């Protein structure tokens, strides 16, 4: 027996060129463009893979931050200068 999934619909505007590409790929796979688009979004959300240049750049920056040693101690040490020391 097939289980019903809870689903939500999103509507968004995409450029004609993007729709045409989705339409072509969907047709090659024997799917409707809406079904193919849904699969694209599902994969993006599930795998958390950056798809846009902004997402890719943000992922790189976050990865760099993870690899850096914490500089919080250095910054707080520099701010701990009292007026008597000046």
C-alpha positions as CSV (number, residue, x, y, z in Angstrom):
1,X,0.0,0.0,0.0
2,X,1.4,3.4,-1.0
3,X,1.9,5.8,1.9
4,X,0.7,9.4,1.4
5,X,3.3,12.0,2.0
6,X,2.6,15.4,3.5
7,X,3.4,17.9,0.8
8,X,3.5,21.7,0.3
9,X,3.4,23.5,-3.0
10,X,5.7,26.4,-3.8
11,X,5.3,28.7,-6.7
12,X,8.1,30.7,-8.1
13,X,8.9,32.5,-11.3
14,X,11.9,31.3,-13.3
15,X,13.4,32.6,-16.5
16,X,12.0,31.0,-19.7
17,X,15.5,29.7,-20.5
18,X,15.6,27.8,-17.2
19,X,12.2,26.4,-17.8
20,X,13.1,25.2,-21.3
21,X,16.1,23.4,-19.9
22,X,14.1,21.7,-17.2
23,X,11.4,20.8,-19.7
24,X,14.0,19.2,-22.0
25,X,15.6,17.2,-19.3
26,X,12.3,16.1,-17.9
27,X,11.1,15.0,-21.3
28,X,14.3,12.9,-21.8
29,X,13.5,11.2,-18.5
30,X,9.8,10.8,-19.3
31,X,8.7,13.2,-16.5
32,X,6.7,16.4,-16.3
33,X,8.7,19.6,-15.8
34,X,7.0,20.1,-12.4
35,X,8.0,16.6,-11.2
36,X,11.6,17.1,-12.4
37,X,11.7,20.5,-10.7
38,X,10.4,18.8,-7.5
39,X,13.2,16.2,-7.7
40,X,15.8,19.0,-8.2
41,X,14.5,20.8,-5.1
42,X,14.3,17.6,-3.0
43,X,17.9,16.7,-3.9
44,X,19.1,20.2,-3.1
45,X,17.3,20.2,0.3
46,X,18.3,16.6,1.2
47,X,21.9,16.6,0.1
48,X,22.6,20.3,1.1
49,X,24.8,20.8,-1.9
50,X,25.5,24.4,-2.9
51,X,23.8,25.1,-6.2
52,X,24.3,28.8,-6.7
53,X,27.6,30.8,-6.7
54,X,26.6,32.5,-3.5
55,X,25.9,29.2,-1.8
56,X,29.3,27.9,-3.0
57,X,31.2,30.9,-1.8
58,X,29.4,30.8,1.6
59,X,30.3,27.1,2.0
60,X,34.0,27.9,1.2
61,X,34.0,30.7,3.8
62,X,32.4,28.6,6.4
63,X,34.9,25.8,5.8
64,X,37.8,28.2,6.1
65,X,36.4,29.4,9.4
66,X,36.1,25.9,10.7
67,X,39.8,25.2,9.9
68,X,41.1,28.4,11.5
69,X,42.3,28.3,15.1
70,X,40.1,30.4,17.3
71,X,41.2,34.1,17.3
72,X,38.7,35.1,20.0
73,X,41.4,34.9,22.7
74,X,43.8,37.1,20.7
75,X,41.1,39.7,20.1
76,X,39.9,39.8,23.7
77,X,43.5,40.1,24.9
78,X,44.0,43.2,22.7
79,X,40.9,44.8,24.1
80,X,41.9,44.3,27.7
81,X,44.1,47.4,27.7
82,X,43.2,49.7,30.5
83,X,43.5,53.5,30.5
84,X,46.3,53.3,33.0
85,X,48.5,51.4,30.5
86,X,48.2,54.1,27.9
